[in-house]
Amino acid sequence: MPALDDFSITRRWPSAHPDRLQLYSVPTPNGVKVSIMLEEIELPYESHRIPFGEDGTSSPDFRSLNPNGKIPAIIDPHGPGGKPLALWESGAILLYLADKTGQLLSLDPSGRLQTIQWLFWQMSAVGPMFGQVGYFNRFAGREIEDKRPLGRYVGEAKRLLGVLDRRLDGRDWIMDDYSIADVATLGWVRNLINFYEARDLVDFDSFGHVATWLDKVLARPAVQRGLTIPK
């Protein structure tokens, strides 16, 4: 589609299917939100794996799409009014795809706003706090002798798990139905206890409703596929 030529990123990472939505990502907790969403709604797309650093997320080509230099980002050749749309920030992309397809977001005004509320909760709290646990527990931060930062973020992670656990008491999903709130949150909970190696640190098994929810959401075929995209 000639319109995609307007985006320099498509020259660096060419499209084999320019008529499809283009996903630029890596399967991190933020990246898999969009790949899982696309698998759930069955919208045709093409994925491009963007490496971290100067050759990828920090390159001029990628920053021409996302000036913040973070994945994920998309180009939808069939955006509003039939014009291509470039979009970044995982929460914004989830909202856009839900509105575009009428899926995974309640059409009831109250239900819609409450779903967005939980999406913003993930974006503002779960992601940043769980990510800091990962930094101080597994990555460079573990070498810091002062353990107060780790303790601070572990305590906050436990508090947030408690919020989610109480929400899931008597529920299968964060909302009445499976939604973008679940899609946004599942990757971060999964990373916390696996990749970040913090299962015991945050007493994860004491949050029974969260554990049950995580098993249920990870069993979804679309989730399993989305967790490995881009390859």
C-alpha positions as CSV (number, residue, x, y, z in Angstrom):
1,M,0.0,0.0,0.0
2,P,1.7,3.2,-1.1
3,A,0.6,5.1,2.0
4,L,2.9,3.1,4.2
5,D,5.9,4.5,2.2
6,D,5.2,7.7,4.2
7,F,6.7,6.0,7.2
8,S,10.5,5.7,7.2
9,I,10.3,2.7,9.5
10,T,8.8,0.6,6.7
11,R,11.9,1.1,4.7
12,R,14.1,-0.2,7.6
13,W,11.7,-3.0,8.3
14,P,9.9,-3.7,5.0
15,S,6.4,-5.1,5.0
16,A,5.5,-8.2,3.1
17,H,1.8,-7.5,3.6
18,P,1.3,-3.7,3.5
19,D,-2.5,-4.1,3.5
20,R,-2.3,-5.5,7.1
21,L,-1.8,-3.8,10.4
22,Q,2.0,-3.5,11.2
23,L,3.2,-4.4,14.7
24,Y,6.6,-3.3,15.9
25,S,7.4,-5.1,19.1
26,V,9.3,-7.6,21.3
27,P,7.5,-10.1,23.5
28,T,8.0,-8.2,26.8
29,P,5.0,-7.7,29.2
30,N,4.1,-4.5,27.3
31,G,4.8,-5.9,23.9
32,V,2.6,-9.0,24.3
33,K,-0.4,-6.9,25.2
34,V,-0.8,-6.0,21.6
35,S,0.1,-9.4,20.0
36,I,-2.3,-11.1,22.4
37,M,-5.0,-8.6,21.6
38,L,-4.5,-9.0,17.8
39,E,-4.6,-12.8,18.2
40,E,-7.8,-12.6,20.3
41,I,-9.7,-10.3,17.9
42,E,-8.3,-12.1,14.8
43,L,-7.3,-9.0,13.0
44,P,-4.8,-9.6,10.2
45,Y,-1.4,-8.2,11.0
46,E,2.3,-8.5,10.3
47,S,4.8,-8.4,13.1
48,H,8.4,-7.0,13.1
49,R,10.8,-7.7,15.9
50,I,12.6,-4.5,16.9
51,P,15.9,-5.0,18.8
52,F,16.7,-2.8,21.8
53,G,19.4,-0.2,21.4
54,E,20.9,1.8,18.7
55,D,20.0,-0.6,15.9
56,G,16.4,-0.8,16.9
57,T,14.3,1.1,19.5
58,S,16.9,4.0,19.6
59,S,17.3,4.3,15.9
60,P,16.0,7.3,13.9
61,D,13.7,5.0,11.9
62,F,12.0,3.6,15.0
63,R,11.8,7.0,16.7
64,S,10.1,8.4,13.6
65,L,7.2,6.1,14.6
66,N,7.6,6.4,18.4
67,P,9.6,9.4,19.6
68,N,9.7,7.8,23.1
69,G,11.8,4.9,21.7
70,K,9.7,2.2,23.3
71,I,7.8,-0.9,22.0
72,P,5.1,-1.6,21.0
73,A,4.0,0.6,18.2
74,I,1.7,0.0,15.3
75,I,0.8,1.4,11.9
76,D,-2.8,0.6,10.8
77,P,-3.1,1.2,7.0
78,H,-6.9,1.2,7.5
79,G,-7.2,3.8,10.3
80,P,-9.9,6.3,11.0
81,G,-11.3,7.7,7.8
82,G,-9.5,5.0,5.8
83,K,-6.2,6.8,6.4
84,P,-3.0,5.1,7.9
85,L,-2.7,5.6,11.6
86,A,0.6,5.4,13.6
87,L,0.1,4.7,17.3
88,W,2.3,4.0,20.3
89,E,1.7,3.3,24.0
90,S,0.3,-0.2,24.7
91,G,-2.7,1.0,26.5
92,A,-3.7,3.4,23.8
93,I,-3.2,0.6,21.2
94,L,-5.5,-1.7,23.2
95,L,-8.2,0.9,23.4
96,Y,-7.9,1.7,19.7
97,L,-8.1,-2.0,18.7
98,A,-11.1,-2.6,21.0
99,D,-12.9,0.4,19.5
100,K,-12.0,-0.6,15.9
101,T,-13.4,-4.1,16.3
102,G,-16.0,-3.8,19.0
103,Q,-14.3,-6.6,21.0
104,L,-12.9,-7.0,24.6
105,L,-14.4,-3.7,25.8
106,S,-17.9,-3.3,27.0
107,L,-20.3,-1.2,24.9
108,D,-22.1,-0.2,28.1
109,P,-20.8,3.3,29.1
110,S,-20.3,2.3,32.8
111,G,-18.7,-1.0,32.0
112,R,-16.5,0.7,29.4
113,L,-15.2,3.3,31.8
114,Q,-14.6,0.7,34.6
115,T,-12.6,-1.4,32.2
116,I,-10.5,1.6,31.2
117,Q,-10.1,2.3,34.9
118,W,-8.4,-1.1,35.4
119,L,-6.4,-0.6,32.3
120,F,-5.0,2.7,33.6
121,W,-4.3,0.9,37.0
122,Q,-2.1,-1.6,35.2
123,M,-0.3,1.1,33.2
124,S,0.3,3.4,36.2
125,A,0.9,1.0,39.0
126,V,1.4,-2.7,38.1
127,G,3.8,-2.2,35.2
128,P,6.1,0.3,36.9
129,M,6.2,-1.4,40.3
130,F,6.6,-5.0,39.0
131,G,9.3,-3.8,36.7
132,Q,11.3,-2.3,39.6
133,V,11.0,-5.6,41.4
134,G,12.6,-7.2,38.4
135,Y,15.4,-4.7,38.2
136,F,16.3,-4.9,41.9
137,N,15.8,-8.7,42.2
138,R,17.2,-10.1,39.0
139,F,19.1,-7.5,37.1
140,A,21.8,-4.9,37.9
141,G,19.9,-3.6,40.9
142,R,20.5,-6.8,42.8
143,E,24.2,-5.7,43.3
144,I,23.1,-2.7,45.3
145,E,23.9,-3.4,48.9
146,D,21.2,-1.2,50.3
147,K,18.1,-3.4,50.1
148,R,15.6,-0.7,51.0
149,P,14.7,0.0,47.3
150,L,14.0,-3.7,46.8
151,G,11.9,-3.8,49.9
152,R,9.9,-0.8,48.9
153,Y,9.0,-2.3,45.5
154,V,8.3,-5.7,46.9
155,G,5.9,-4.2,49.4
156,E,4.1,-2.3,46.7
157,A,3.9,-5.4,44.5
158,K,2.3,-7.3,47.3
159,R,-0.2,-4.5,47.8
160,L,-1.1,-4.4,44.2
161,L,-1.5,-8.2,44.1
162,G,-3.8,-7.8,47.0
163,V,-5.9,-5.2,45.1
164,L,-6.2,-7.6,42.2
165,D,-6.9,-10.6,44.4
166,R,-9.8,-8.9,46.1
167,R,-11.1,-7.8,42.7
168,L,-11.0,-11.4,41.5
169,D,-12.9,-12.8,44.5
170,G,-15.9,-14.4,42.9
171,R,-14.9,-13.4,39.4
172,D,-13.4,-15.2,36.5
173,W,-12.0,-12.0,35.0
174,I,-11.2,-8.5,36.1
175,M,-14.5,-7.3,34.6
176,D,-17.6,-9.4,34.1
177,D,-16.2,-10.7,30.8
178,Y,-12.7,-11.2,29.5
179,S,-11.4,-7.8,28.4
180,I,-8.5,-5.5,27.6
181,A,-8.0,-5.2,31.4
182,D,-7.0,-8.9,31.5
183,V,-4.9,-8.6,28.4
184,A,-2.9,-5.7,29.8
185,T,-2.3,-7.3,33.2
186,L,-1.5,-10.9,32.5
187,G,2.0,-10.4,31.1
188,W,3.2,-8.4,34.0
189,V,1.9,-10.9,36.6
190,R,3.5,-13.8,34.6
191,N,6.8,-12.0,34.4
192,L,6.9,-11.1,38.1
193,I,6.8,-14.7,39.2
194,N,8.7,-16.3,36.4
195,F,11.2,-14.1,34.5
196,Y,11.8,-11.8,37.5
197,E,12.1,-14.8,39.8
198,A,10.0,-13.1,42.5
199,R,7.3,-15.7,43.2
200,D,8.4,-16.4,46.8
201,L,9.6,-12.9,47.3
202,V,6.1,-11.5,46.9
203,D,4.3,-14.5,48.5
204,F,2.5,-15.0,45.2
205,D,0.8,-18.3,46.2
206,S,-1.0,-16.5,49.0
207,F,-3.0,-14.7,46.4
208,G,-5.2,-17.6,45.4
209,H,-7.6,-15.7,43.2
210,V,-4.8,-14.1,41.2
211,A,-3.1,-17.5,40.8
212,T,-6.4,-19.1,39.5
213,W,-7.0,-16.2,37.1
214,L,-3.5,-16.4,35.8
215,D,-3.8,-20.1,35.0
216,K,-7.1,-19.5,33.3
217,V,-5.9,-16.6,31.2
218,L,-2.7,-18.4,30.2
219,A,-4.7,-21.4,29.0
220,R,-6.4,-19.3,26.2
221,P,-5.0,-20.3,22.8
222,A,-4.7,-16.7,21.6
223,V,-2.7,-15.8,24.7
224,Q,-0.3,-18.7,24.1
225,R,0.2,-17.6,20.6
226,G,0.6,-13.9,21.4
227,L,3.2,-14.6,24.1
228,T,5.7,-15.7,21.4
229,I,5.1,-12.9,18.9
230,P,7.2,-11.5,17.3
231,K,9.3,-14.6,16.9
